């Protein structure tokens, strides 16, 4: 599969002149050199892209086709030069190269090729969380004071797709009601779409429904329909693989949805000079740029992770694709934690920014885990956005008593924790304080297994971890040290965070905003979401590097 568009080749058009490619010296193998088994990598080729050619001859059909054809031929040679290689996609517009799944034993043979510039690992991307409000982010102020509602802008959403029949995107839905099941309704998700559909002016599905990023053996099956797939459409996919749950529609709605009235119809009341109470009273609030258009690029199946972010980025770099060229902003609420800056998608993002597009990427949205960043948010030219807890949420805190619970306790602010499962809809109430057997720092921090007596004391309780008094980032409060309840981490392991703070607070309250999907069968495209979510247990695919979904 390539991301270029087919076009005619006028006989009188001169062939493209050669354009200098990247230097092939200094081959990079980086993290893949010690890999074992099947690995997914991007093999960069020493060839000019269609974008390079367009810079010298303009967007002429023959010149672009010649460049794309040369890359496709070289990519085909790469794939067939080694045994058991599976091609994922070929990039011809942003960076010349081919994404392949191949046995790591074959990497040396690929690296020895004269036309190969680099071989870089493709880190599986996950969906990231999405929450907040236009008032909290200041979008309503921008509407009012500057009239900046997104008019004239086009936002490409690279995600799980977009439900372009939803009232937040389409006032006059002609695509039909969203199905309750996939069986018997496949055409709804695969038939070619006549664009525009409301404010969604184009799109593409690079993977199909069954692709899971390696959690199952189902390969990508691209089609021209980027319809988002709600959880009920995932029938037949193993239940332990995390669902997309309408993530792309939610992101698109947050970016540019019109909003939905309480009766399920499209909000048409305007955005400038409107009291904020009007928006908070909607079933689905408007996006930050409600007058912008949307392009839906679907790189996830209905469950799992993806290796196809690069395919979507390359699609956007096609100089002959009018829809791609109309895009001014690219949104990627996806990523992977602890990835390196030489992720191949980062070079593609840099190419898009060089072409004048703004690429907005989530930046390590892994809840309250510190020092987590990932790709493609760590690309040099992307505009990265860290997640934040909106002012409509209540933060947890710890009410700590020193010595006795008879006096007044002190409340210490906390964060939502990736290590604590909140009861749905039930605030966390007062917790019993327990004192463990005195021990060394490792024992009191939960880095070594507790005695049977102490393990029984903390069982079923919400507790915090102690930390060393020498920690420079957060001095120990002497009032807390003698009486702080403790929580062991997983047996035999110790989180880096256990030495980062002197008071990791126990959750005390939990705010959860209302659900804002007007149609439970459809993917949600609200500008608010739950304060947290639990991730189902999953088994990562063999030979791949995966991350916990950001929630």
C-alpha positions in Angstrom: 0.0 0.0 0.0 1.3 3.5 -0.8 0.0 6.8 0.4 0.2 8.6 -3.0 -2.8 9.3 -5.2 -3.2 7.9 -8.7 -3.1 10.5 -11.5 -2.7 10.7 -15.3 0.6 11.1 -17.0 0.5 13.6 -19.9 2.8 12.5 -22.7 4.2 16.0 -23.1 5.3 16.4 -19.5 9.1 16.1 -19.0 10.4 13.6 -16.6 11.5 14.8 -13.1 15.1 15.8 -12.7 17.0 13.8 -10.0 16.9 15.4 -6.6 19.7 14.7 -4.1 18.6 12.2 -1.4 19.8 11.7 2.2 23.3 10.7 2.8 23.5 6.9 3.0 26.6 7.0 5.1 26.4 6.5 8.9 23.8 3.8 8.8 21.7 3.8 12.0 20.5 0.5 13.5 20.1 1.9 17.0 17.6 0.0 19.2 17.0 -2.7 16.7 20.5 -4.1 16.7 19.9 -6.3 19.8 16.3 -7.2 19.0 15.2 -10.8 18.9 12.5 -12.4 16.8 10.0 -10.5 14.6 10.5 -6.7 14.8 8.6 -3.9 13.1 11.0 -1.3 11.6 11.0 1.5 9.1 13.7 1.1 6.4 14.6 4.6 5.1 15.7 4.6 1.4 18.2 6.9 -0.3 15.7 8.3 -2.8 13.9 11.6 -3.4 10.3 11.9 -2.2 7.4 13.3 -4.2 7.7 16.3 -2.0 11.3 16.7 -3.0 10.4 16.4 -6.7 7.4 18.9 -6.3 9.9 21.4 -5.0 11.9 21.3 -8.3 9.3 20.6 -11.0 6.0 21.5 -9.2 3.1 19.2 -8.6 3.2 17.7 -12.1 1.7 14.2 -12.4 4.6 12.5 -14.3 7.3 13.9 -12.0 5.5 12.8 -8.8 4.6 9.4 -10.3 8.2 8.8 -11.3 9.4 9.6 -7.8 6.7 7.4 -6.2 7.4 4.6 -8.6 11.1 4.6 -7.9 10.4 4.4 -4.1 7.8 1.6 -4.5 10.2 -0.4 -6.7 13.0 -0.1 -4.1 10.7 -0.9 -1.3 9.5 -4.0 -3.1 13.2 -5.0 -3.6 13.8 -4.6 0.1 10.9 -6.7 1.1 11.8 -9.5 -1.3 15.5 -9.4 -0.5 14.9 -11.1 2.9 12.8 -14.1 3.9 9.4 -13.8 5.6 9.2 -10.0 5.5 5.7 -8.5 5.7 5.2 -5.0 4.2 3.0 -2.7 6.3 3.2 0.4 4.1 5.5 2.4 1.8 6.1 6.1 2.4 6.7 8.1 -0.8 5.8 11.7 0.2 7.4 12.7 3.6 10.3 10.3 4.0 11.2 7.6 1.4 11.0 4.2 2.9 9.1 1.1 3.8 7.7 -0.2 7.0 8.2 -4.0 7.4 7.7 -6.7 10.0 10.8 -8.9 9.7 12.9 -11.4 11.6 15.7 -9.5 13.4 18.2 -11.9 12.0 17.6 -10.3 8.6 18.5 -6.7 9.7 22.2 -7.0 9.0 21.4 -8.0 5.4 19.0 -5.0 5.0 21.6 -2.7 6.6 24.2 -3.8 4.0 22.1 -2.5 1.1 23.5 0.5 -0.7 20.1 2.2 -1.0 19.3 1.9 2.8 19.9 5.0 4.9 18.7 3.8 8.3 16.7 1.1 10.0 14.6 2.4 12.9 12.1 0.6 15.2 8.4 1.5 15.0 7.1 1.7 18.5 3.4 0.7 18.7 1.2 3.8 19.4 -1.7 3.9 21.8 -4.6 6.2 22.2 -4.3 8.9 24.8 -6.8 10.4 27.2 -8.8 13.5 26.3 -10.6 15.7 28.9 -11.3 19.3 29.7 -13.6 22.2 28.8 -13.5 25.2 26.5 -13.8 27.5 29.4 -10.9 25.9 31.2 -8.6 26.1 28.2 -9.6 29.6 27.2 -11.3 28.7 23.9 -14.4 30.6 24.8 -12.3 33.7 25.4 -10.7 33.3 22.0 -14.2 33.0 20.4 -15.4 36.2 22.1 -12.3 38.5 22.0 -10.7 37.4 18.7 -13.5 35.7 16.8 -11.2 32.7 16.4 -13.6 29.8 15.9 -11.5 27.9 13.4 -13.2 29.2 10.3 -11.0 28.5 7.3 -8.9 25.9 9.0 -8.8 22.1 8.4 -7.8 19.7 11.1 -6.6 16.2 10.3 -7.4 13.8 13.1 -5.1 10.7 13.1 -6.8 8.3 15.4 -9.5 5.6 15.5 -11.6 7.3 12.8 -14.5 9.7 13.1 -18.2 9.0 13.2 -19.0 11.4 10.4 -22.7 10.7 10.9 -22.8 12.0 14.4 -24.8 15.2 15.1 -21.7 17.0 16.3 -20.2 16.7 12.8 -23.1 16.3 10.5 -26.4 18.3 10.8 -28.0 16.3 8.0 -26.8 12.7 8.3 -27.4 10.8 5.1 -25.1 7.8 6.0 -27.7 6.2 8.2 -28.2 5.3 11.9 -25.1 3.8 13.6 -25.4 0.0 13.8 -25.8 -2.0 16.9 -23.7 -4.9 15.5 -21.0 -5.4 12.9 -22.6 -8.6 11.5 -24.8 -7.7 8.6 -23.6 -4.0 8.6 -20.1 -4.3 7.2 -20.9 -1.9 4.4 -21.5 0.9 6.9 -17.8 0.8 7.8 -16.2 -0.2 4.4 -18.2 1.4 1.6 -16.6 4.3 -0.2 -17.8 7.7 1.1 -19.0 10.6 -1.0 -17.4 13.6 0.6 -18.1 15.9 2.4 -20.1 14.4 5.2 -21.1 17.5 7.2 -17.9 19.1 8.4 -15.8 16.0 7.7 -14.4 16.7 4.2 -12.4 13.6 3.6 -10.5 10.7 5.1 -9.1 7.2 4.7 -8.9 3.9 6.7 -5.3 2.5 6.7 -6.0 -0.7 8.6 -9.7 -1.8 8.7 -11.7 -3.2 11.6 -9.8 -6.4 12.5 -6.3 -5.0 12.7 -5.0 -5.0 16.3 -1.4 -4.0 16.0 -0.1 -7.5 16.5 -2.3 -8.7 19.4 -3.9 -11.0 16.8 -2.7 -12.2 13.5 -5.2 -10.1 11.5 -3.3 -8.0 8.9 -4.3 -4.4 8.0 -7.1 -4.3 5.4 -7.3 -0.6 4.2 -10.4 0.9 2.7 -11.7 4.4 1.9 -14.1 4.7 4.8 -12.7 6.1 8.1 -15.9 5.5 10.1 -15.1 5.1 13.8 -15.9 1.8 15.4 -17.7 1.7 18.8 -17.1 -1.1 21.2 -20.2 -3.1 20.1 -18.6 -3.3 16.6 -15.7 -5.2 18.0 -17.5 -8.5 18.1 -15.2 -11.4 17.5 -12.1 -9.6 18.8 -10.6 -11.0 22.0 -12.1 -9.2 25.0 -8.7 -8.7 26.7 -7.6 -6.3 23.9 -8.3 -2.7 24.7 -11.1 -1.2 22.6 -10.9 2.1 20.8 -14.2 3.2 22.4 -14.8 6.0 19.9 -11.5 7.7 20.8 -11.1 9.4 17.4 -14.6 10.8 17.4 -14.1 12.1 20.9 -10.9 13.8 19.9 -12.4 15.2 16.7 -15.3 16.6 18.8 -13.0 18.2 21.2 -11.1 19.8 18.4 -13.8 21.0 16.1 -17.3 19.5 16.9 -20.3 21.8 16.5 -21.9 20.6 19.7 -25.1 18.7 20.3 -28.3 19.9 22.0 -30.0 18.1 24.8 -32.5 16.6 22.3 -29.7 15.1 20.2 -29.8 17.6 17.4 -26.8 19.7 16.1 -26.1 22.9 18.0 -26.4 25.8 15.6 -26.6 28.8 18.0 -23.2 30.3 17.2 -20.2 30.8 19.5 -19.4 34.5 19.8 -21.2 36.5 22.4 -22.9 33.4 23.9 -23.0 32.9 27.6 -20.9 30.0 28.8 -23.9 28.5 30.5 -25.4 27.7 27.1 -22.4 25.5 26.3 -22.4 23.7 29.7 -26.1 22.9 29.2 -25.5 21.1 25.9 -25.4 17.3 25.7 -22.1 17.5 23.9 -20.1 20.8 24.1 -18.6 22.3 21.0 -14.9 21.8 20.1 -12.2 24.4 20.6 -12.4 25.3 16.9 -16.0 24.6 16.1 -16.0 26.2 12.6 -13.0 24.2 11.4 -13.3 21.3 8.9 -12.1 17.8 9.7 -10.2 15.1 7.8 -10.5 11.7 9.4 -7.4 9.4 9.1 -8.0 6.0 10.7 -4.9 4.1 11.8 -6.4 1.8 14.5 -8.7 -1.1 14.2 -11.5 -1.4 16.7 -9.0 -2.6 19.4 -5.3 -2.7 20.1 -2.4 -0.5 19.1 -1.0 0.5 15.7 2.1 0.7 13.6 0.5 2.8 10.8 0.9 6.4 12.1 3.5 6.9 9.5 1.2 5.9 6.7 -1.3 8.6 7.7 1.5 11.2 8.0 2.8 10.3 4.6 -0.7 10.6 3.1 -0.8 14.2 4.4 2.5 15.0 2.7 1.3 14.1 -0.8 1.7 17.2 -2.9 -0.9 15.9 -5.4 -3.6 15.2 -2.8 -5.9 18.3 -2.6 -7.6 17.2 0.6 -4.2 16.7 2.2 -2.9 20.0 1.0 -5.9 21.8 2.5 -5.0 20.5 6.0 -3.5 23.2 8.2 -3.4 21.4 11.5 -2.7 17.7 12.3 -3.9 16.3 15.6 -2.4 13.1 17.1 -3.8 12.2 20.5 -1.7 9.0 20.3 1.8 8.0 21.3 4.1 5.6 23.2 5.9 6.1 26.4 9.7 6.3 26.7 10.2 6.2 23.0 13.4 7.7 21.5 13.6 10.8 19.3 14.6 8.8 16.2 11.2 7.2 15.9 10.6 7.3 12.1 7.3 9.1 12.5 9.2 12.1 13.9 11.0 12.7 10.6 7.6 12.6 8.8 6.2 15.2 11.3 9.2 17.4 10.6 8.5 17.2 6.9 4.9 18.2 7.4 5.9 21.2 9.5 8.4 22.2 6.9 5.5 22.2 4.4 3.6 24.7 6.7 1.3 22.5 8.7 1.1 22.6 12.5 1.3 19.1 14.1 -0.2 18.9 17.6 0.7 15.7 19.6 0.1 14.5 23.1 3.1 14.5 25.3 3.4 11.5 27.5 -0.2 11.5 28.9 0.5 8.7 31.3 -1.5 10.0 34.2 0.6 10.9 37.3 3.6 8.9 36.2 6.5 11.3 36.3 9.2 11.8 33.6 7.2 10.1 30.9 7.5 11.3 27.4 7.1 9.6 24.1 7.0 9.7 20.4 5.8 11.3 18.3 5.4 14.1 20.8 9.2 14.3 21.2 9.8 15.3 17.5 11.6 18.5 17.2 8.9 20.4 15.4 5.7 19.1 16.9 3.6 21.2 19.3 3.2 18.9 22.2 0.4 19.1 24.8 0.5 17.5 28.2 -2.7 16.4 29.8 -4.2 18.4 32.6 -7.0 18.0 35.1 -9.6 20.5 34.4 -11.1 22.9 36.9 -14.4 21.0 36.8 -12.8 18.0 38.5 -12.1 17.5 42.2 -8.6 16.5 43.1 -8.0 13.7 45.6 -6.2 14.5 48.8 -5.0 12.9 51.9 -6.4 13.9 55.3 -3.4 13.1 57.5 -3.5 13.0 61.3 -0.3 13.1 63.4 -0.3 10.9 66.4 -4.1 10.8 67.0 -7.3 11.3 65.0 -8.8 13.4 67.8 -7.4 16.7 66.6 -7.6 18.4 63.2 -5.9 16.7 60.3 -4.0 18.3 57.5 -5.2 17.8 53.9 -2.4 17.3 51.4 -3.3 17.6 47.7 -3.0 14.6 45.5 -3.3 13.5 41.9 -5.3 10.9 40.1 -3.3 7.7 40.4 -2.7 5.0 37.8 -2.3 2.6 40.7 -5.7 3.0 42.3 -9.0 1.7 41.0 -11.8 4.0 42.0 -15.3 2.6 42.7 -17.5 3.8 39.9 -19.5 6.8 41.1 -18.6 6.3 44.8 -16.3 8.9 46.4 -13.4 7.5 48.4 -14.2 8.0 52.0 -12.2 8.2 55.3 -9.5 5.6 55.5 -8.1 3.8 58.6 -4.5 4.8 59.4 -2.2 1.9 60.1 1.3 1.8 61.5 3.7 -0.8 60.2 6.6 -2.4 61.9 9.6 0.0 61.8 12.1 -0.8 59.1 14.6 0.6 56.8 13.8 2.9 53.9 13.4 0.1 51.3 10.9 -1.7 53.6 8.9 1.4 54.4 8.8 2.4 50.7 7.3 -0.9 49.7 10.4 -2.0 47.8 10.8 -5.2 49.8 8.1 -7.7 50.7 6.3 -7.0 54.0 6.0 -9.4 56.8 2.9 -11.5 56.9 1.7 -9.3 59.9 2.2 -6.0 58.0 0.7 -7.4 54.8 -2.4 -8.2 56.8 -2.5 -4.7 58.2 -2.5 -3.0 54.8 -4.8 -5.4 53.0 -7.8 -3.6 51.5 -6.6 -0.2 52.7 -5.6 3.0 50.9 -2.1 3.8 51.9 0.9 5.9 50.9 4.6 5.3 50.4 7.3 6.7 52.6 10.4 8.3 51.0 13.9 9.2 52.0 14.6 12.4 53.9 17.5 13.1 51.5 15.2 13.4 48.5 16.1 16.9 47.2 12.9 17.5 45.3 10.5 17.3 48.2 11.8 17.5 51.8 10.2 15.2 54.3 7.6 16.8 56.5 8.5 15.7 60.0 4.9 15.7 60.9 4.2 13.0 58.5 7.1 10.6 59.0 6.1 9.0 62.2 2.5 8.2 61.3 2.4 7.8 57.5 0.5 4.7 56.4 2.4 2.7 53.8 1.5 0.8 50.6 3.7 -1.9 49.2 4.2 -1.9 45.5 4.1 -5.1 43.4 6.0 -7.8 45.3 9.6 -7.7 44.5 9.6 -4.4 42.6 10.1 -0.8 43.5 8.8 2.2 41.5 11.1 5.1 40.8 8.3 7.3 42.1 8.6 5.8 45.6 11.6 8.1 46.2 10.3 11.2 44.4 7.9 12.6 47.0 7.7 12.6 50.8 3.9 12.5 50.7 2.2 10.5 48.1 -1.4 11.3 49.1 -4.2 8.8 49.7 -7.2 9.5 47.5 -10.0 11.2 49.5 -12.5 12.4 46.9 -13.2 11.7 43.3 -15.1 13.8 40.8 -16.5 12.3 37.7 -18.3 14.5 35.1 -21.4 13.4 33.5 -21.4 11.3 30.4 -22.0 13.4 27.4 -22.7 11.1 24.5 -26.2 11.7 23.0 -26.3 8.2 21.6 -24.9 5.3 23.6 -24.5 3.2 20.6 -22.2 5.7 18.9 -18.7 6.6 19.8 -18.5 9.6 22.2 -17.3 12.9 20.8 -17.7 15.0 23.9 -15.4 17.7 25.2 -15.5 16.1 28.6 -14.7 12.6 29.7 -14.4 10.4 32.8 -11.8 11.5 35.3 -10.1 8.1 34.9 -10.6 4.7 33.4 -9.4 1.3 34.1 -7.5 -0.7 31.5 -8.4 -4.3 30.9 -5.6 -6.8 31.2 -3.9 -7.5 27.9 -1.2 -9.8 26.6 1.3 -7.9 24.4 2.1 -9.4 21.0 5.3 -11.3 20.8 8.4 -9.3 19.9 6.7 -5.9 20.2 7.2 -3.1 22.7 3.9 -1.9 24.0 2.8 0.6 26.6 -0.1 0.9 29.0 -2.9 2.9 27.4 -2.9 6.5 28.6 -6.1 7.0 30.6 
